[in-house]
Amino acid sequence: MVDTLLFDVDGTLADTERDGHRPAFNAAFREFGLDWTWDVALYGELLAVTGGKERIRYYVERDRPDYRKPAHFDQLVVDLHKAKTAHYTRMLATGGIPLRPGVRRLLGEARAAGYTLAIVTTTTPDNVTALLRHSLAPDGPDWFSVIAAGDIVPAKKPAPDIYQWAMARLGVDAGRCLAFEDSENGLRSALAAGVRTLVTVNDYTRAHDFSGALAVLSDLGEPHAPYVRLDAAGAGERGVCDLARLRAWL
């Protein structure tokens, strides 16, 4: 029986990538005097790489052959990412990044029913706690028994390591878990760990390959704004993703 729900963060709990992380990266680049700008389309391409520091390195290698790396480049990447996190958390503190439809409702229902909740993400712990505190509830981080985030494992998604780490900390096996992801890399990570996975797409991930997902939805849905199911098995279905619906799909 599934009694543990594992949530990705960026793009899954909230649409943080386009209007949160992207402008925060740009603010950090300006702060360090770099002429780098990640527009919406470019950032969509960079999302193929998971992890902010890894994304910066990939961008330099792929898009900035003119950039001469300083001797302290590795430390610069760390400092840039730290500055980006500071800009991002300031944005969160203003309440500028709301949760996606149905997220608060499902989390509340699962919590009331005694389900175990956990976060499984490659974003930094500070980003996670700031989002939960400002967009979910002041005690939002306490809703989750484990917050698996950032660099606690060396291999980022699509490797299964972060899921395996979270399940080990929770003391549960994959059969008791259901993951919520928004991207192909996230889905591949969860499936490689043996975890069944529900996908809610966003503008950046709509065209990804979600083969193997339990279901693919536009979002989790609200009574006044139901989700649209996108996978072939249930294409066009509309509804609200609640515990009863999850049990039926499982």
C-alpha positions as CSV (number, residue, x, y, z in Angstrom):
1,M,0.0,0.0,0.0
2,V,1.3,3.4,-0.9
3,D,1.5,5.6,2.2
4,T,4.5,7.9,1.3
5,L,4.4,10.7,-1.2
6,L,7.7,12.1,-2.6
7,F,7.6,15.5,-4.2
8,D,10.0,17.2,-6.6
9,V,10.1,21.0,-6.1
10,D,11.0,23.1,-9.1
11,G,8.2,22.9,-11.7
12,T,6.2,20.4,-9.5
13,L,5.3,22.2,-6.3
14,A,5.6,25.6,-8.0
15,D,6.5,27.1,-11.4
16,T,9.8,28.3,-10.0
17,E,12.0,27.9,-13.1
18,R,10.9,30.5,-15.6
19,D,10.0,33.3,-13.2
20,G,12.0,32.4,-10.1
21,H,15.4,30.7,-10.7
22,R,16.0,32.2,-14.2
23,P,15.8,35.9,-13.1
24,A,17.7,35.1,-9.9
25,F,20.6,33.6,-12.0
26,N,20.5,36.8,-14.1
27,A,20.7,39.0,-11.0
28,A,23.7,37.0,-9.7
29,F,25.5,37.4,-13.0
30,R,24.9,41.2,-12.9
31,E,26.1,41.2,-9.3
32,F,29.4,39.6,-10.4
33,G,29.8,41.9,-13.4
34,L,29.2,39.2,-16.0
35,D,27.4,40.0,-19.2
36,W,25.5,36.7,-19.2
37,T,21.8,36.7,-19.7
38,W,19.5,33.7,-19.7
39,D,16.3,34.4,-21.6
40,V,13.3,32.2,-21.4
41,A,14.2,30.1,-24.5
42,L,17.8,29.6,-23.5
43,Y,16.9,28.7,-19.9
44,G,14.6,26.0,-21.3
45,E,17.5,24.5,-23.1
46,L,19.7,24.7,-20.0
47,L,17.1,22.8,-17.9
48,A,18.3,19.7,-19.7
49,V,21.1,19.8,-17.1
50,T,20.0,19.3,-13.4
51,G,21.6,21.3,-10.7
52,G,22.3,25.0,-10.7
53,K,26.1,24.8,-10.5
54,E,26.2,22.2,-13.2
55,R,24.0,24.4,-15.3
56,I,26.4,27.3,-15.1
57,R,29.3,25.1,-16.1
58,Y,27.4,23.7,-19.0
59,Y,26.4,27.2,-20.2
60,V,30.0,28.3,-20.2
61,E,31.2,25.3,-22.1
62,R,28.4,25.3,-24.6
63,D,27.5,29.0,-25.1
64,R,30.5,31.1,-24.0
65,P,33.6,29.9,-25.8
66,D,34.8,33.5,-25.6
67,Y,34.9,33.4,-21.8
68,R,38.3,33.0,-20.3
69,K,37.9,31.0,-17.1
70,P,39.8,32.5,-14.1
71,A,42.0,30.3,-12.0
72,H,39.3,30.3,-9.3
73,F,36.5,29.3,-11.7
74,D,35.3,26.5,-9.5
75,Q,34.9,28.8,-6.6
76,L,33.3,31.4,-8.8
77,V,30.6,28.9,-9.8
78,V,29.9,28.2,-6.1
79,D,29.8,31.9,-5.3
80,L,27.5,32.6,-8.2
81,H,25.1,29.9,-7.1
82,K,25.1,31.2,-3.6
83,A,24.3,34.7,-4.8
84,K,21.6,33.3,-7.0
85,T,20.0,31.5,-4.0
86,A,20.0,34.7,-2.0
87,H,18.2,36.6,-4.9
88,Y,15.7,33.7,-5.2
89,T,14.9,33.5,-1.5
90,R,14.3,37.3,-1.5
91,M,11.8,36.8,-4.3
92,L,10.1,34.0,-2.4
93,A,9.8,36.2,0.7
94,T,7.6,38.6,-1.2
95,G,5.2,35.8,-2.0
96,G,5.9,36.1,-5.7
97,I,6.0,32.4,-6.5
98,P,2.7,30.6,-5.7
99,L,2.2,26.9,-5.5
100,R,0.7,25.1,-8.5
101,P,-3.0,24.3,-8.7
102,G,-4.0,21.5,-6.3
103,V,-0.7,21.2,-4.5
104,R,-1.7,22.7,-1.2
105,R,-5.0,20.8,-1.3
106,L,-3.4,17.4,-1.9
107,L,-0.6,18.0,0.7
108,G,-3.2,19.0,3.3
109,E,-5.4,15.9,2.5
110,A,-2.5,13.5,2.6
111,R,-1.2,15.0,5.8
112,A,-4.6,14.7,7.5
113,A,-4.8,11.1,6.4
114,G,-1.5,10.2,8.0
115,Y,0.6,9.9,4.9
116,T,4.3,10.5,5.1
117,L,5.5,13.4,3.0
118,A,9.0,14.0,1.7
119,I,10.9,16.3,-0.7
120,V,13.2,14.9,-3.3
121,T,14.9,17.6,-5.3
122,T,18.2,18.8,-6.7
123,T,17.6,22.4,-5.7
124,T,19.3,23.7,-2.5
125,P,17.9,23.2,0.9
126,D,17.6,27.0,1.4
127,N,15.5,27.3,-1.7
128,V,13.2,24.5,-0.6
129,T,12.6,25.8,2.9
130,A,12.0,29.3,1.7
131,L,9.4,28.1,-0.8
132,L,7.6,26.0,1.7
133,R,7.6,28.6,4.4
134,H,6.4,31.5,2.2
135,S,4.2,29.7,-0.3
136,L,2.8,26.8,1.7
137,A,2.7,27.7,5.4
138,P,5.0,29.2,8.0
139,D,5.6,25.7,9.3
140,G,5.6,24.2,5.8
141,P,9.0,22.5,6.1
142,D,7.7,20.6,9.1
143,W,5.0,19.0,7.0
144,F,7.8,16.8,5.4
145,S,9.5,14.0,7.3
146,V,12.6,14.2,5.0
147,I,13.9,17.0,2.8
148,A,16.3,15.4,0.4
149,A,17.8,18.4,-1.4
150,G,20.9,19.8,-3.0
151,D,24.3,18.1,-3.0
152,I,23.6,15.3,-0.4
153,V,24.3,12.8,-3.2
154,P,26.9,13.3,-5.9
155,A,24.9,12.1,-8.9
156,K,21.9,14.3,-9.7
157,K,18.7,13.3,-11.5
158,P,18.2,11.3,-13.8
159,A,20.4,9.1,-11.5
160,P,18.2,7.4,-8.8
161,D,20.5,8.3,-5.9
162,I,18.4,11.1,-4.4
163,Y,15.3,8.9,-4.3
164,Q,17.3,6.0,-2.8
165,W,18.7,8.3,-0.2
166,A,15.3,9.7,0.8
167,M,13.7,6.2,1.0
168,A,16.6,5.0,3.2
169,R,16.2,7.9,5.5
170,L,12.4,7.3,5.7
171,G,12.9,3.6,6.2
172,V,10.5,2.7,3.4
173,D,10.8,0.6,0.2
174,A,9.8,1.8,-3.2
175,G,6.5,-0.1,-3.2
176,R,5.1,2.2,-0.5
177,C,6.0,5.4,-2.4
178,L,4.5,7.5,-5.1
179,A,6.6,10.3,-6.7
180,F,5.5,13.6,-8.2
181,E,7.7,15.0,-10.9
182,D,7.4,17.5,-13.8
183,S,10.3,16.5,-16.1
184,E,11.8,13.6,-18.0
185,N,14.9,13.6,-15.9
186,G,12.8,13.5,-12.7
187,L,10.7,10.7,-14.0
188,R,13.7,8.7,-15.0
189,S,15.3,9.2,-11.6
190,A,12.2,8.0,-9.7
191,L,11.6,5.0,-12.0
192,A,15.2,4.0,-11.8
193,A,14.7,3.8,-8.0
194,G,11.6,1.7,-8.5
195,V,9.1,4.4,-7.6
196,R,5.8,4.8,-9.4
197,T,5.5,8.4,-10.6
198,L,2.8,10.9,-11.4
199,V,3.8,13.7,-13.8
200,T,2.4,17.3,-13.9
201,V,3.8,19.1,-16.9
202,N,4.7,22.8,-17.3
203,D,5.6,25.0,-20.2
204,Y,9.3,23.8,-20.2
205,T,8.5,20.1,-20.0
206,R,5.3,19.6,-22.0
207,A,7.2,17.9,-24.9
208,H,9.3,15.6,-22.7
209,D,9.1,11.8,-23.0
210,F,7.1,10.6,-20.0
211,S,7.0,6.9,-20.9
212,G,6.4,4.8,-17.8
213,A,4.5,7.5,-15.8
214,L,1.5,6.4,-13.9
215,A,-0.4,9.4,-15.4
216,V,0.6,12.7,-17.0
217,L,-1.5,15.7,-16.0
218,S,-1.7,19.4,-16.7
219,D,-1.6,20.0,-13.0
220,L,-3.2,18.4,-9.9
221,G,-6.5,20.3,-10.5
222,E,-8.9,22.2,-8.3
223,P,-12.7,21.8,-8.1
224,H,-13.2,25.0,-10.1
225,A,-10.3,24.2,-12.5
226,P,-9.9,20.5,-13.1
227,Y,-6.7,19.0,-14.5
228,V,-6.5,17.6,-18.0
229,R,-5.0,14.2,-18.4
230,L,-2.4,14.1,-21.2
231,D,-1.1,10.6,-21.5
232,A,-2.7,8.2,-24.0
233,A,-4.2,5.9,-21.4
234,G,-6.6,8.6,-20.2
235,A,-6.2,11.5,-22.7
236,G,-8.8,14.2,-22.2
237,E,-9.9,13.0,-18.7
238,R,-10.6,15.9,-16.4
239,G,-10.8,15.9,-12.6
240,V,-9.2,16.6,-9.3
241,C,-6.2,14.6,-8.2
242,D,-7.0,13.6,-4.6
243,L,-6.1,10.5,-2.6
244,A,-9.1,8.6,-3.9
245,R,-8.0,9.3,-7.5
246,L,-4.5,8.2,-6.7
247,R,-5.6,5.0,-5.2
248,A,-7.7,4.2,-8.3
249,W,-4.7,4.8,-10.6
250,L,-2.4,2.8,-8.4
